[in-house]
Amino acid sequence: MYSIKIVKKVFLAFIFVFLIWFAAAATDLLRLNSFEMPIFARPTVTADDGGSGTYKGLGWRIELEGNFMPEDEYPGVTKYEYYLFDDLIHAGIRD
């Protein structure tokens, strides 16, 4: 049978992996709230402007629009939609 020590180790490993995943997803969301580029999500489909497009993480997806060309007056993220497991969690538009 399984000993209590093995069950505890597996449970702690699961909690550790979940906390790392949660920290990555929350970091990307907090950066988007400040209209900054995500760190952990990777671009999958991008436009020719250097940053707009779809970014994917492990369980989350970001639809991102922005001013990323050098000649843009106000550079950075201008609009985003944050999806967690394909459910819209948060969206924002910079004025």
N, C-alpha and C positions, 0 to 999 in steps of 0.2 A: 504494500500500500504506500501511498504518498505520505511522506513525513510532513510535519507542520513546517519545518524549516524550508523545504522545497516550495511549498505553497506560498509561504511568506516571500521568498525570493522572487518567485514568478509574479506575485502581486505587486511587489515593490518595483520590479522591472517594468511592468505595465504602467504603473503610476508615473514613473520617471519618463517613459516615452510619451505618455499623454501630456505631461507638463511641458516637455520640449516642443511638442506639436502645437499646443495651445499658445505658448510664448511666441512661436514663429507667426502663427495666424494673427494674434493680437498685435504684434509689432507692425505687421503690414497694415492692419486696419488703423492703428494709431498714426502711422506715417501718412496714410491717405487722408485722415481727418485734418492733418496739417498741410495737405496738398503737396506732399512729397512723394517721390517714387518708392514703390515697395522694395524691400530688401530680399525677401525669401521667395517670393513668387517670380517665376521665370517667364519671359516673353515667349508666346507661341505664335501669335499672329500680330504683326506690327505694320504700321503705315510707314511711309517714306519720310515722315517728319522727325524721326529719331526717338519716338517713345510711345505714341498713341497706339492702342491695340488691346489685345487680350493677354493677360498674364495669369499663369496657373501655379498654384501651390499644391500641397498634399491635402486636398479636400476643399480648397477655396479657389475662386476664380475672380479676377478683377477685369472689368471693362474700363479702359482708361482713355481719356482724351486730354490733350494739352498743347501748350505752345513750347515746342522743343527745338525750333530753328534758331540760329544765332541772331537773326534780325527781329525776332519777336520782342515786342516791348515789355510784356509781362511773362517771362518764361516760367515753365513748370506745369503741373497738373491743373487743369481747369474743370474737369468733370470726371467722376468715377462712380462705379457701381461695384459693390463688394458682395459676392455670392458665397455662401457656405453650403456645401452639398447641394448646389443648384437652387437654393432659396435666397432671394435678395435679402440681405441683412442690413445694408446701409448704402446710401447714395449721397453724393454731395456735388454742388456746383459752386465754383469760385466766381464771385462777381467782379 
